[in-house]
Amino acid sequence: MKSRICFGVAMVVFGFLAIKFVPAAQAEPSKDALVKRGEYLVERVSMCADCHTPRNETGQYDMTKWLQGNVLDFKPMHPMPFMAVAPPIAGLPTLPTDALAIRFFETGTNAAGKLPMPPMPQFRFNHDDATAVVAYLRSLKK
């Protein structure tokens, strides 16, 4: 009887220790799911193609130049710093590391710590969304 009580107590103690010290397994999203989430954020939330993809003669996106950069066809009404060309973002050629790219999408600051020129917005994605955006853009051909 005494050995059963000791065994039971030992099992309870072991269970509590296992719960306290063994980290819970968190499922990492698959690479495909991450890219798909990034695709949604780039194409449907941020609408990056509006500036970074040229359009054809019918006004549709030129899919052969998807996110390859574009000359902007609008200008500010008042003099101000303004980027007249949206650079290519497919493959993220101006952000050499994922850490820099993720920081850009989390803070809105580039590799030099500066804000992008208008009309580029200062993004404030959370870490998971910034990681997904980077995964999608890196998946595109440069």
N, C-alpha and C positions, 0 to 999 in steps of 0.2 A: 504494500500500500504506500509506504513511504517513498519507494523508488518511483512510483507512478506520479506522486505529487511533485517530486523533484524534477522528473522528466517534463511534466506539464509546465512547471514554472520556468524551466530552462527554455522550452519552446516559446513561451510567451516573451521572455526576455530577448531571445534570438529574433523573434518576429519584430519587436519594437526596434531593435538595433538595425535590422535589415531595412525597415521603413525609413529610419532616420539617416542612414549612411549610404544606402544604395540609391543613386540618382534614378529618377523615373526616366524610362526610355521615352524620348520624344521623337516622334516620327519627323524626319527631315523631308521636306517636299522633294519629290523627284525632280531631276533636271528638266524633264518635259513639262511638269506642272509649273515650275518656276518660270520657264520661258513663256508658257501660255499666259500666266498672270502678268508678266511683263508686257506681252503683246497687247493685252487688254488695256493696261495702264497707258501705254504709249499711243495706241490707236484710238481708244474710246474715251479716256479720261483727259490726258494731256493734249491730245489732238496734234501731235508733233508733225504729222505729215502736212498740215496746213501751211507751214513755213518751210519745212525741210525737204519737200518733194515737189518737183515741178509738175505742172499740169499740161495736158495735151490740148490740141485745138478745140476739143469739145468741152474742156473744163474738167475732165476727169484726171485723176492722178496718173502720171506716167509710171506705171508699175515697173518698167525696166530701170527706173532711176529712184526706186523707193528709198526714201530717207538719205539720198545721196547729195543733198544740198540744193539750194535754189536762190536765185536772185529775187528779192522781195519786190512785189509790185505795188507796195504802199509806202508812204513816207509820213513822218509826223507833221502835224499842222504848224508846230512852232519849232524853232531851232533847238536842238538838243542832241546829246550823243545818241547815235542810232546806228545799228548794224544793218546795212543794206543787203547783206548776203547772209543767208542761213547756211552755216557750214554743214558738211556731211556728218551724220550721226550714226549711220549704219556701221557697225564694228567699233564705234567710239574711237576714231583715229586720233583725236586730240587729247584723250585721257588714257595714258599708257597702262595704268594699272587699275584693277578692279577697286582697290581701296580709294583711289582718287575719284573714280567715277561714282562710287557709292557716296562719298563725301559730297560731291557736287549735287547729287539728287537729294541728299538729306539737308544740306545747308544752303544750297544755291551759290556756293563759292567755287571758283575754278581752282586749278592746280596752283596758281599763284596767290590764292586767297582773295581774289577779287570777284565782284559780282559781274555777271554777263551784261553786255550792253542791251538796252531795249531793242526790240520788243520781246526778248527772251525773258520769261518769268523767273523769279527766284523760287525754285522748287523747295518744298519742305516735306518730302516723303518720309514715312517712318522707315526704319532700317530694312524690314522685310520687303516693303514695296520698292525701295531703292535697289535692293539686291535683285529683285525680279526684273526691274527695268534694265539694269545692267546686263543681266543674263540674256534678255531678249535682244537688246541692241548688239551685244557681242555675237549673237548667233547669226546675224545678218552679214551678208557678203560686203566687204569693203569696196 
